Amino acid sequence: MVEFANGFISKHFLRSVWARDYEAFKGSPEEQALTQRLKRWAALFDPDSEVRYHQTRHHSNF
């Protein structure tokens, strides 16, 4: 992270806040939901994925 010479918030302060937020986020239902969402999104680009097959099959109806 770049330290700005005249920044009003220090790099160390931001790290402490982000570290605390991340510790609260780890293992939470929000993290699990995000992980599932990212896995579904990644599956769209996997040619062997069932998600991609179903999505393209449904789009062909339009």
C-alpha positions, 0 to 999 in steps of 0.5 A, a space after each residue: 500500500 502506498 503511503 501518501 505524504 500528506 494523507 489524513 488517514 495513516 496506512 497503519 490505521 487502515 490496516 488495523 480497521 481492515 484487519 478487524 473487519 476481516 476477522 469479523 467477516 471470516 467464517 460468517 454467513 456473508 463469507 459463505 454466501 460470497 464464496 458460493 456466489 463466486 463459485 457460481 460465477 466462476 462456473 460460467 466460464 468452465 466449459 464442463 460446468 452444469 451451471 453453464 449448460 443450464 444457463 445457455 440452454 435457458 438463454 436459447 429460449 429467448 
